[in-house]
Amino acid sequence: MWGQSLSRNPPEVLRGVSMPRSKRRTPLFFDQRPRTLPEQLFGREEEVEKLFRALEAGSWVAVLGPRMVGKTSLALAGANEFARKKDYNVVLVDLRDTETFREATEKILSRLPRSVLNSISEYISRISEVSATKGGLGLTVKLKKSAPARRALSDALFRVRDTILILDEVQGIQQGVPHFLKALGAVFNENPSLQIIFTGSYSGVVRRLFEATYSDESYGRPPISIMLSPWKEPVAEDFLRTGFEKLGVPYEEWEIRDAIRNLGTLPGWLNLYGVKRYVERNHERALKMAVRDAVKEAKSELENILRGRSPKAREVVRLLAFGASWSDLIKTGISEDALSRLLGILTEELFILSKDEMGIYYFADPVYRKAAMNISLVVGSE
């Protein structure tokens, strides 16, 4: 459970470069960094146990769900617990802004130990040390133009021992997916001490991962999926209540209900409010700041989805903020094929669009609903 004092340190996450140990900051109950131990999680006991059992069984694991639901935290907490008990290492690779297999390969290589990189030097044109990355000190790796990324990745990962590789937000990879999956599949079949956890949405490469592994044995084994959904309201209320009590933050019950009404039950949004509330000690001010920041992030994600689409798609998103049927949405002039693809992304990738028994599509998450209302019908205008 988040906020408990930690009795042990998690295994070191490999970064590719040795660095002096710094003092570990014990996370508060509300903390904006990913959780790294099971006892720091809240309301995810069953999912942590399932992840641990899947790793014990030697399975690929895919942790799936919308943004801000806690996929990275679950993957890290479960991997670190397994690593502590089995004497493994953990390698976390953030692939959020990675579009091609080659870029993904270079990012993965940059998180591996120097000894592994030295053993595949024929593929590498440059290794640079960097002093400030998202994860601290590390490396950047550039492949030779003539080097096949698939061979470089498989040769490197074949040399990795007793390691859990977390490929975070893997659905961003769009180019070279078959080569990516075949490289991982070959290594996974030949290197039993390498475990792989994918996190992301069911759309994109994760969906193709499931489909490919069932249809083609060269891709490896089909992964076990762990679906993370937004909390039920009682769990969300208990999360805020528990955090306030542990941190000595005075509160009223109506404030908890008000926060959930405005932010929904995605853990990330509520944790953001908890951080603001701990600092500000004022409900209205903290909620206003949390909603502002959350809507800004949600709007940015919607804009990413809309990038390159017709202006009609922007009208569709605006209509969805108020609830709309298929026939209502078609009246914008968008083609049936384009509308079907857009609705599929919003339901299967972001998990934020629902459809009721009357056939009305709507944003279930209030933050995305507010963000959709603020989407401009003209690209680039506010």
CORTABEL-V841293 format. One record per backbone hydrogen bond with DSSP energy under -0.5 kcal/mol. NH is the residue of the N-H (numbers start at 0). CO is the residue of the C=O. Records with the same first field share a line. If there is no record, write none. Layout:
BEGIN
NH: CO ; CO
END
This chain:
BEGIN
3: 0
13: 11 ; 89
25: 23
26: 24
30: 28
37: 76
39: 36
40: 37
47: 43
48: 44
49: 45
50: 46
51: 47
52: 48
53: 49
54: 50
55: 51
56: 52
57: 54
58: 53
60: 195
61: 223
62: 60 ; 197
63: 61 ; 225
64: 199
68: 65
73: 69
74: 70
75: 71
76: 72
77: 73
78: 74
79: 75
80: 76
81: 77
82: 78
83: 79
84: 80
85: 81
86: 82
87: 82
88: 161
89: 11
90: 163
91: 89
92: 165
94: 92 ; 167
97: 94
98: 96
100: 174
103: 99
104: 100
105: 101
106: 102
107: 103
108: 104
109: 105
110: 106 ; 107
111: 108
115: 112
116: 112
117: 113
118: 114
119: 115 ; 116
120: 117
122: 119
123: 120
124: 141
125: 141
127: 139
129: 137
132: 135
135: 132
137: 129
138: 14 ; 109
139: 127
141: 125
143: 122
146: 143
151: 147
152: 148
153: 149
154: 150
155: 151
156: 152
157: 153
158: 154 ; 155
159: 156
162: 192
163: 88
164: 162 ; 194
165: 90 ; 163
166: 164 ; 196
167: 92 ; 165
169: 166 ; 198
171: 168
172: 169
173: 98
174: 98
179: 175
180: 176
181: 177
182: 178
183: 179
184: 180
185: 181
186: 182
187: 183
188: 184
189: 185
190: 186
191: 189
193: 190
194: 162 ; 192
196: 164
197: 60
198: 166
199: 62
201: 347
202: 347
205: 202
207: 203
208: 204
209: 205
210: 206
211: 207
212: 208
213: 209
214: 210
215: 211
218: 215
219: 216
223: 59
225: 61
227: 63 ; 225
228: 226
230: 264
234: 231
235: 231
236: 232
237: 233
238: 234
239: 235
240: 236
241: 237
242: 238
243: 239
244: 240
245: 241
246: 242
247: 243 ; 244
248: 243
249: 247
254: 251
255: 251
256: 252
257: 253
258: 254
259: 255
260: 256
261: 257
262: 258
263: 259
267: 67
268: 265
269: 265
270: 266
271: 267
272: 268
273: 269
274: 270
275: 271
276: 272
277: 273
278: 274
279: 275
280: 276
285: 281
286: 282
287: 283
288: 284
289: 285
290: 286
291: 287
292: 288
293: 289
294: 290
295: 291
296: 292
297: 293
298: 294
299: 295
300: 296
301: 297
302: 298
303: 299
304: 300
305: 301
306: 302
308: 305
312: 309
313: 309
314: 310
315: 311
316: 312
317: 313
318: 314
319: 315
320: 316 ; 317
321: 318
322: 318
323: 360
325: 358
328: 324
329: 325
330: 326
331: 328
332: 329
333: 328
338: 334
339: 335
340: 336
341: 337
342: 338
343: 339
344: 340
345: 341
346: 342
347: 343
348: 344
349: 344
351: 345
352: 345
353: 361
355: 359
358: 355
360: 323 ; 358
361: 353
362: 319
363: 351 ; 361
364: 351
365: 363
368: 364
369: 365
370: 366
371: 367
372: 368
373: 369 ; 370
374: 371
380: 377
END
